[in-house]
Amino acid sequence: MTSPAPRCDFLQFDATDNDDGTGTWEAMASAPAGDPELDRIAREMHAVTAWVAARAPGPQGPREEGGEWDADISASHEDGWTTLTLTLTGPWDWGSGCVGELQDPLGPGVA
């Protein structure tokens, strides 16, 4: 039995069809630098990454290195704010299905 999708309080994914049967899904969330919310955002991103990994269509890694899917969490800092970004890449059907389960149709934090 698979675990239910983690609740996304901060993340709302935007999809890009790469026109080769793959896609990219990106979610960003920002908070003032040092704000405790950043820890909650990071935990949510890591929970999502672990959840999609359990549904992986194959090995993780860049396509040019034989990977079927990949995930990246990055941080940027500007004007006293920190933005965390989660980027998922992989087969279109897999990623669309995962993101569809993750997203509340009313948006993050709305239940």
Contacts in CASP RR format, 6 or more apart in sequence:
PFRMAT RR
TARGET T0000
AUTHOR 0000-0000-0000
METHOD contacts of the structure
MODEL  1
MTSPAPRCDFLQFDATDNDDGTGTWEAMASAPAGDPELDRIAREMHAVTA
WVAARAPGPQGPREEGGEWDADISASHEDGWTTLTLTLTGPWDWGSGCVG
ELQDPLGPGVA
2 54 0 8 1.000
2 55 0 8 1.000
3 51 0 8 1.000
3 54 0 8 1.000
5 51 0 8 1.000
5 98 0 8 1.000
5 101 0 8 1.000
5 102 0 8 1.000
6 44 0 8 1.000
6 47 0 8 1.000
6 48 0 8 1.000
6 51 0 8 1.000
6 102 0 8 1.000
7 109 0 8 1.000
7 111 0 8 1.000
8 27 0 8 1.000
8 44 0 8 1.000
8 48 0 8 1.000
8 102 0 8 1.000
8 103 0 8 1.000
8 104 0 8 1.000
8 107 0 8 1.000
8 108 0 8 1.000
8 109 0 8 1.000
9 40 0 8 1.000
9 44 0 8 1.000
9 108 0 8 1.000
9 109 0 8 1.000
10 27 0 8 1.000
10 29 0 8 1.000
10 37 0 8 1.000
10 40 0 8 1.000
10 41 0 8 1.000
10 44 0 8 1.000
10 108 0 8 1.000
10 109 0 8 1.000
11 27 0 8 1.000
11 29 0 8 1.000
11 41 0 8 1.000
11 44 0 8 1.000
11 45 0 8 1.000
11 48 0 8 1.000
11 86 0 8 1.000
11 102 0 8 1.000
11 108 0 8 1.000
12 27 0 8 1.000
12 103 0 8 1.000
12 107 0 8 1.000
12 108 0 8 1.000
13 25 0 8 1.000
13 26 0 8 1.000
13 27 0 8 1.000
13 88 0 8 1.000
13 99 0 8 1.000
13 102 0 8 1.000
13 103 0 8 1.000
14 25 0 8 1.000
14 26 0 8 1.000
14 27 0 8 1.000
15 23 0 8 1.000
15 24 0 8 1.000
15 25 0 8 1.000
15 96 0 8 1.000
15 99 0 8 1.000
16 23 0 8 1.000
16 24 0 8 1.000
16 25 0 8 1.000
16 26 0 8 1.000
17 23 0 8 1.000
17 92 0 8 1.000
18 24 0 8 1.000
18 89 0 8 1.000
18 92 0 8 1.000
21 91 0 8 1.000
21 92 0 8 1.000
22 63 0 8 1.000
22 89 0 8 1.000
22 90 0 8 1.000
22 91 0 8 1.000
22 92 0 8 1.000
23 89 0 8 1.000
23 90 0 8 1.000
23 91 0 8 1.000
23 92 0 8 1.000
23 95 0 8 1.000
24 87 0 8 1.000
24 88 0 8 1.000
24 89 0 8 1.000
24 90 0 8 1.000
25 87 0 8 1.000
25 88 0 8 1.000
25 89 0 8 1.000
25 95 0 8 1.000
25 98 0 8 1.000
25 99 0 8 1.000
26 85 0 8 1.000
26 86 0 8 1.000
26 87 0 8 1.000
26 88 0 8 1.000
27 45 0 8 1.000
27 85 0 8 1.000
27 86 0 8 1.000
28 83 0 8 1.000
28 84 0 8 1.000
28 85 0 8 1.000
28 86 0 8 1.000
29 41 0 8 1.000
29 44 0 8 1.000
29 83 0 8 1.000
29 84 0 8 1.000
30 81 0 8 1.000
30 82 0 8 1.000
30 83 0 8 1.000
30 84 0 8 1.000
31 37 0 8 1.000
31 38 0 8 1.000
31 41 0 8 1.000
31 81 0 8 1.000
31 82 0 8 1.000
32 80 0 8 1.000
32 81 0 8 1.000
32 82 0 8 1.000
33 77 0 8 1.000
33 80 0 8 1.000
33 81 0 8 1.000
33 82 0 8 1.000
34 82 0 8 1.000
35 82 0 8 1.000
38 82 0 8 1.000
38 84 0 8 1.000
41 84 0 8 1.000
42 73 0 8 1.000
42 84 0 8 1.000
45 73 0 8 1.000
45 84 0 8 1.000
45 86 0 8 1.000
46 73 0 8 1.000
48 86 0 8 1.000
48 102 0 8 1.000
49 71 0 8 1.000
49 73 0 8 1.000
49 86 0 8 1.000
49 88 0 8 1.000
51 98 0 8 1.000
51 102 0 8 1.000
52 69 0 8 1.000
52 71 0 8 1.000
52 88 0 8 1.000
52 95 0 8 1.000
52 98 0 8 1.000
53 60 0 8 1.000
53 71 0 8 1.000
55 94 0 8 1.000
55 98 0 8 1.000
56 68 0 8 1.000
56 69 0 8 1.000
57 68 0 8 1.000
57 69 0 8 1.000
57 90 0 8 1.000
57 91 0 8 1.000
57 94 0 8 1.000
58 67 0 8 1.000
58 68 0 8 1.000
58 69 0 8 1.000
59 66 0 8 1.000
59 67 0 8 1.000
59 68 0 8 1.000
60 67 0 8 1.000
60 68 0 8 1.000
60 69 0 8 1.000
60 70 0 8 1.000
60 71 0 8 1.000
61 67 0 8 1.000
61 68 0 8 1.000
61 69 0 8 1.000
61 70 0 8 1.000
62 70 0 8 1.000
63 70 0 8 1.000
63 89 0 8 1.000
63 90 0 8 1.000
68 90 0 8 1.000
68 91 0 8 1.000
69 88 0 8 1.000
69 89 0 8 1.000
69 90 0 8 1.000
69 91 0 8 1.000
69 94 0 8 1.000
69 95 0 8 1.000
70 88 0 8 1.000
70 89 0 8 1.000
70 90 0 8 1.000
71 86 0 8 1.000
71 87 0 8 1.000
71 88 0 8 1.000
71 89 0 8 1.000
72 85 0 8 1.000
72 86 0 8 1.000
72 87 0 8 1.000
73 84 0 8 1.000
73 85 0 8 1.000
73 86 0 8 1.000
73 87 0 8 1.000
74 84 0 8 1.000
74 85 0 8 1.000
74 87 0 8 1.000
75 82 0 8 1.000
75 83 0 8 1.000
75 84 0 8 1.000
75 85 0 8 1.000
76 82 0 8 1.000
76 83 0 8 1.000
76 85 0 8 1.000
77 83 0 8 1.000
88 95 0 8 1.000
88 98 0 8 1.000
88 99 0 8 1.000
104 110 0 8 1.000
104 111 0 8 1.000
END
